[in-house]
Amino acid sequence: MDLNQIVSRIQNFNGNIKIMEVCGTHTSSVFRHGIRSLTPPGVRLVSGPGCPVCVTPRADIDALVRLSGEAAVCCFGDMLRVPGSEMSLAEAKARGGDVRMVYSPFDVLKFAANEPHRRFVLAAVGFETTAPAYAALVEEMAVESIHNVSLFTSLKTIPEAMEYICETEGIDAFICPGHVAAVIGAAPFTRLCEKYRKPFVIAGFEAEHILAAIYAILRMRERGACEHVSNDANTNHSQICDDSAYKSINFYPSVVKPDGQGRALAMIDKYFVKTDAYWRGIGVIRNSGYALRKQYAAFDADGGHAAYGMNTSDDAMNEPNGCRCADVLLGRIDPDECALFGSACTPDNPIGACMVTSEGACGIWANML
């Protein structure tokens, strides 16, 4: 079946379905390729929580701002403008805080070598895709006995967030994040499919990958089962989920293997342990984060967030009045349904974290509408 036939069959779908593209890169691709315009009215594509900057709690930003008064805080550029309770890291820098941008986690070691008497804190933010790099950094610091660098960890895991959404939101199917799946493999999404009887399709980021994923989901919805389908780039690898009509399908087998990248997963397991984590605007999701193992506590900047006054109560985590980032991240609304979108909240003046980065749904919508 060629791409034109796939598009034609998508457009002939007669029904209603809500599909979440979990990853911000998928959301960007959907806009860039005009995929929304190719789907019928009953097919609703919504964004998910697949932007690590968007789900980093304000309390973490607040802690890093405080740290910048006593240490050099290093972070990626997209973290600089994320609003905290009072200010962003960029604003903290403007007020005299020591905040430095890095392009790689290992850049912090160059700073540390040049200023051996200065303390450096790296904001370790991300999902399973970046966790192996932070693990490798800790390993090098341990081997080289580097004592003036530590990590402020705000690492989160996607399958647990997707499970939370399955439990609480009316999402009918998922286009799973290709980058995360490349690390953790297809198996976690197969388990979610088996448990929740929903389609979980792993896809790459080109138009044909996303359209093939949508087509497979719609066929499952229409027919109660999905026969083998394929696109020009990859051959379909599917697994039947018990007696369910729905399947977990891997349309990205050249990159995503059933059990993931063993070496990367081993590095994560060696240095990190799973823990509950707070997702900005959403709340605590059980077992959805990574924390440094106790034997590497010397490299832990936050001591479990306690040392810098992190308050995980709901009152401390409330977003600014009118901000609906949480509803966007959970697929409840599209960004332009927020009253602040495009007026009070813009890429130049982000009120919510979803407007800050090119992976945030609001930022994508604002720049591509």
GINORKA-V717853 format. One record per pair of residues at least 6 apart in sequence whose C-alpha atoms are under 8 Angstrom apart, sorted by the first residue. I is the first residue (numbers start at 1). J is the second residue. Records with the same first field share a line. If there is no record, write none. Layout:
# GINORKA-V717853
I->J ; J
This chain:
# GINORKA-V717853
1->229 ; 230 ; 231
2->231 ; 232
3->208 ; 231
6->211 ; 212 ; 215
7->38 ; 211 ; 215
9->215
10->38 ; 39 ; 40 ; 214 ; 215 ; 218
11->38 ; 39 ; 40
12->40
13->40 ; 42 ; 218
14->42
15->42 ; 43
16->41 ; 42 ; 43 ; 44
17->42 ; 43 ; 44 ; 172 ; 173
18->43 ; 44 ; 45 ; 46 ; 170 ; 171 ; 172 ; 173
19->43 ; 44 ; 45 ; 46 ; 171 ; 172 ; 173 ; 174 ; 175
20->45 ; 46 ; 47 ; 48 ; 171 ; 172 ; 173 ; 174 ; 175 ; 331
21->27 ; 45 ; 46 ; 47 ; 48 ; 174 ; 175 ; 176 ; 177
22->47 ; 48 ; 49 ; 50 ; 174 ; 175 ; 176 ; 177
23->47 ; 48 ; 49 ; 50 ; 51 ; 176 ; 177 ; 178 ; 359
24->47 ; 48 ; 49 ; 50 ; 51 ; 358 ; 359 ; 360 ; 361
25->205 ; 359
26->177 ; 205 ; 210
27->47 ; 359 ; 361 ; 364
28->358 ; 359 ; 364
29->205 ; 206 ; 207
30->36 ; 207 ; 210
31->365 ; 368
32->368
33->207
35->207 ; 211
36->45
46->331 ; 332 ; 333 ; 334
47->328 ; 329 ; 330 ; 331 ; 334 ; 361
48->328 ; 329 ; 330 ; 331
49->55 ; 161 ; 329 ; 330
50->158 ; 177 ; 359
51->359 ; 360
52->125 ; 126 ; 127 ; 156
53->78 ; 79 ; 82 ; 125 ; 126 ; 353 ; 354 ; 357 ; 360
54->280 ; 353 ; 354 ; 356 ; 360
55->279 ; 280 ; 281 ; 353
56->125 ; 154 ; 278 ; 279 ; 280
57->278 ; 279 ; 280 ; 281 ; 317
58->83 ; 84 ; 85 ; 280 ; 317
59->84 ; 85 ; 310 ; 311 ; 312 ; 316 ; 317
60->84 ; 154 ; 310
61->82 ; 83 ; 84 ; 85 ; 88 ; 89
62->84 ; 85 ; 86 ; 87 ; 88
63->308 ; 309 ; 310
64->73 ; 89 ; 123 ; 152
65->87 ; 88 ; 89 ; 92 ; 97
66->308
67->73 ; 308
68->92 ; 93 ; 97 ; 98 ; 99
69->96 ; 97 ; 98
70->98
71->98 ; 118 ; 119 ; 120 ; 121
72->97 ; 98 ; 99 ; 100 ; 118 ; 119 ; 120 ; 121
73->98 ; 99 ; 100 ; 120 ; 121 ; 122 ; 123
74->99 ; 100 ; 101 ; 102 ; 108 ; 120 ; 121 ; 122 ; 123
75->99 ; 100 ; 101 ; 102 ; 122 ; 123 ; 124
76->101 ; 102 ; 103 ; 104
77->101 ; 102 ; 103
78->356 ; 357
79->89
80->88 ; 89 ; 90 ; 101
81->88 ; 89 ; 90 ; 91 ; 350 ; 356
82->88 ; 89 ; 350 ; 352 ; 353 ; 356
83->89 ; 350 ; 351 ; 352 ; 353
89->99
90->99
92->98 ; 99
93->99
102->108
105->122 ; 133 ; 134 ; 137
106->137
108->120 ; 122 ; 149
109->149
112->118 ; 119 ; 120 ; 148 ; 149
116->148
117->148
118->148
119->148 ; 149
120->148 ; 149 ; 150
121->149 ; 150 ; 151 ; 152 ; 301
122->149 ; 150 ; 151 ; 152
123->151 ; 152 ; 153 ; 154
124->134 ; 151 ; 152 ; 153 ; 154 ; 155
125->153 ; 154 ; 155 ; 156
126->154 ; 155 ; 156
127->155 ; 156 ; 157 ; 158 ; 180
128->155 ; 156 ; 157 ; 158 ; 180 ; 183 ; 184
129->179 ; 180 ; 183
131->155 ; 268
132->264 ; 265 ; 267 ; 268
135->267 ; 268 ; 270 ; 271 ; 272
136->267
138->271 ; 299
141->147 ; 149
147->298 ; 299
149->299
150->298 ; 299 ; 300 ; 301
151->299 ; 300 ; 301 ; 302
152->300 ; 301 ; 302
153->290 ; 291 ; 292 ; 300 ; 301 ; 302
154->289 ; 290
155->289 ; 290 ; 291
156->277 ; 288 ; 289 ; 290
157->288 ; 289 ; 290
158->180 ; 288
159->188 ; 189 ; 192 ; 288
160->285 ; 286 ; 287 ; 288
161->285 ; 288
163->192
164->285
165->171 ; 330
166->196
169->330 ; 331 ; 332
171->331
172->198 ; 199
173->198 ; 199 ; 200 ; 217
174->198 ; 199 ; 200 ; 201
175->200 ; 201 ; 202 ; 203 ; 210 ; 213 ; 214
176->189 ; 200 ; 201 ; 202 ; 203
177->202 ; 203
178->202 ; 203 ; 204 ; 205 ; 252 ; 256
181->202 ; 256 ; 260
182->255 ; 256 ; 257 ; 260 ; 261
183->256 ; 260 ; 261 ; 264 ; 265
184->259 ; 260 ; 261 ; 265
185->256 ; 257 ; 258 ; 259 ; 260 ; 261
186->202 ; 250 ; 256 ; 257 ; 258 ; 259 ; 260
187->258 ; 259
189->200 ; 248
190->200 ; 239 ; 241 ; 247 ; 248
192->200
193->199 ; 200 ; 241 ; 246 ; 247 ; 248
194->241 ; 242 ; 244
197->241 ; 244 ; 245 ; 246 ; 247
198->246 ; 247
199->217 ; 220 ; 246 ; 247 ; 248 ; 249
200->247 ; 248 ; 249
201->213 ; 217 ; 248 ; 249 ; 250 ; 251
202->213 ; 248 ; 249 ; 250 ; 251 ; 252
203->209 ; 210 ; 213 ; 250 ; 251 ; 252
204->210 ; 251 ; 252
208->231
209->231 ; 233 ; 251
212->230 ; 231
213->251
216->226 ; 229
219->225 ; 226
220->226 ; 245 ; 246 ; 247
224->245 ; 246
225->245 ; 246 ; 247
226->245 ; 246 ; 247
228->236 ; 238
229->235 ; 236
230->236 ; 251
234->251 ; 252 ; 253 ; 254
235->251 ; 253
236->249 ; 250 ; 251 ; 253
237->249 ; 250 ; 251 ; 253
238->247 ; 248 ; 249 ; 250
239->247 ; 248 ; 249
240->246 ; 247 ; 248
241->247 ; 248
250->256
271->292 ; 293 ; 296
272->290 ; 291 ; 292 ; 293
273->290 ; 291 ; 292 ; 293
274->287 ; 288 ; 289 ; 290 ; 291
275->286 ; 287 ; 288 ; 289 ; 290 ; 291
276->284 ; 285 ; 286 ; 287 ; 288 ; 289
277->284 ; 285 ; 286 ; 287 ; 288 ; 289
278->284 ; 285 ; 312
279->285
280->317 ; 326
281->317 ; 318 ; 319 ; 325 ; 326
282->326
283->314
291->304
292->300
297->303
302->308
319->352
320->351 ; 352
322->338 ; 339 ; 340
323->338 ; 339 ; 340 ; 351 ; 352
324->338 ; 352
325->335 ; 352 ; 353 ; 354
327->333
328->334 ; 335 ; 361
329->361
335->341 ; 361 ; 362 ; 365
336->342 ; 362 ; 365
341->362 ; 366
342->366
344->351
345->351 ; 352 ; 355
346->355 ; 363 ; 366
347->355 ; 356 ; 363 ; 366 ; 367
350->356
353->360
354->360 ; 361 ; 362 ; 363
355->361 ; 362 ; 363 ; 364 ; 366
356->363
357->363
358->364
